[in-house]
Each structure stands twice: as C-alpha cells, then as structure tokens.
Amino acid sequence: GDRWLTLFDRTKICGVDSPCTKVTSEEAWTHYSVGPPYILHATDFKRVAPLWLQMMKPVYEADRGDMQADMYAYIMAAAHHDLKHTRL
C-alpha cells in the first residue's frame, strides 16, 4: 500500500534528494506494495541490502513496535534505488 508515504518522515529517513521522497501514492501501490522479497536478483540485493539495514533503526523508532518495520525499511530502500517491483 501507500501507508508508508505519510507514516514516516521520508526526507529524514531516505535523504533530501532521494527518489524515495518523490514516490506518489499511485507508484507506491503499483511498484512498492510489497514486503521483503522472496526472490531478488543478486545485483539488486547488493544495492538495496546496505540501505535496508541502515533504514531499519529510524523506521522502527518512528513506528515503535510495528512488526512491519522491516517491510517499510525495505520498501524505502528499494524506492531510494528506484527498484520497482512486479508482483506475481
């Protein structure tokens, strides 16, 4: 969904110039309505994983106790790298 667009301060978490801050509701539903991936190409994983890990703490702190923090951090890391997803 697009809940993460308003739930988190994306500028603070993703960075001022990050593509993550420019994702629209329509794009969120179309390309980022996913959780952590079951299948991801190794090159994409190498790009996303370090930032995913880095974003976990601020995402968890912003929405303390939400068991979906890893999902939101992954989505924002993927959006930062403009890594759009296709749901099967």
C-alpha positions as CSV (number, residue, x, y, z in Angstrom):
1,G,0.0,0.0,0.0
2,D,0.9,3.6,0.4
3,R,0.7,4.0,4.2
4,W,4.4,4.5,4.4
5,L,4.2,7.7,2.4
6,T,2.6,9.5,5.3
7,L,3.6,7.4,8.3
8,F,7.3,8.2,8.0
9,D,9.4,11.4,7.5
10,R,10.9,10.1,4.2
11,T,13.2,13.1,3.9
12,K,14.8,12.3,7.3
13,I,15.0,8.5,6.6
14,C,15.8,8.4,2.9
15,G,17.6,11.8,2.4
16,V,16.6,15.1,0.9
17,D,17.3,14.2,-2.7
18,S,16.3,10.5,-2.6
19,P,13.8,9.2,-5.2
20,C,12.1,7.7,-2.1
21,T,10.8,11.1,-1.2
22,K,9.2,11.6,-4.6
23,V,7.1,8.3,-4.8
24,T,3.4,9.1,-5.4
25,S,0.5,7.1,-4.0
26,E,-0.1,5.5,-7.4
27,E,3.5,4.5,-7.7
28,A,3.5,3.1,-4.2
29,W,0.5,0.9,-5.0
30,T,1.9,-0.2,-8.4
31,H,5.6,-0.7,-7.7
32,Y,6.2,-0.8,-3.9
33,S,3.2,-2.6,-2.4
34,V,5.4,-5.4,-1.3
35,G,7.3,-6.6,1.7
36,P,10.8,-8.0,1.9
37,P,11.4,-10.1,-1.3
38,Y,11.3,-13.8,-1.7
39,I,13.1,-13.5,-5.0
40,L,15.6,-10.8,-5.8
41,H,18.4,-10.7,-8.3
42,A,21.8,-10.7,-6.5
43,T,22.9,-7.4,-8.0
44,D,19.7,-5.8,-6.8
45,F,20.1,-7.3,-3.4
46,K,23.7,-5.9,-3.2
47,R,22.4,-2.4,-4.0
48,V,19.4,-2.5,-1.6
49,A,20.6,-4.5,1.4
50,P,23.0,-2.0,3.0
51,L,20.5,0.8,2.9
52,W,17.7,-1.5,4.0
53,L,19.8,-2.3,7.1
54,Q,20.6,1.4,7.7
55,M,16.9,2.4,7.5
56,M,15.7,-0.3,9.9
57,K,16.5,1.7,13.1
58,P,14.9,5.0,12.1
59,V,11.9,3.2,10.7
60,Y,11.5,1.2,13.9
61,E,11.9,4.2,16.1
62,A,9.3,6.2,14.1
63,D,6.7,3.4,14.4
64,R,7.9,1.6,17.5
65,G,6.5,-1.8,18.0
66,D,5.2,-2.2,14.4
67,M,6.3,-5.7,13.3
68,Q,6.3,-4.4,9.7
69,A,9.3,-2.1,10.3
70,D,11.5,-4.4,8.1
71,M,8.9,-4.2,5.3
72,Y,8.7,-0.4,5.4
73,A,12.5,-0.1,5.6
74,Y,12.9,-2.4,2.6
75,I,10.3,-0.5,0.6
76,M,12.0,2.8,1.2
77,A,15.4,1.4,0.4
78,A,14.0,-0.1,-2.9
79,A,12.4,3.2,-3.7
80,H,15.6,5.1,-3.0
81,H,17.3,2.9,-5.6
82,D,14.3,3.2,-8.0
83,L,14.0,-0.6,-7.8
84,K,10.4,-1.1,-8.9
85,H,8.7,-4.4,-8.3
86,T,6.4,-6.7,-10.2
87,R,4.0,-8.8,-8.1
88,L,3.4,-12.2,-9.5
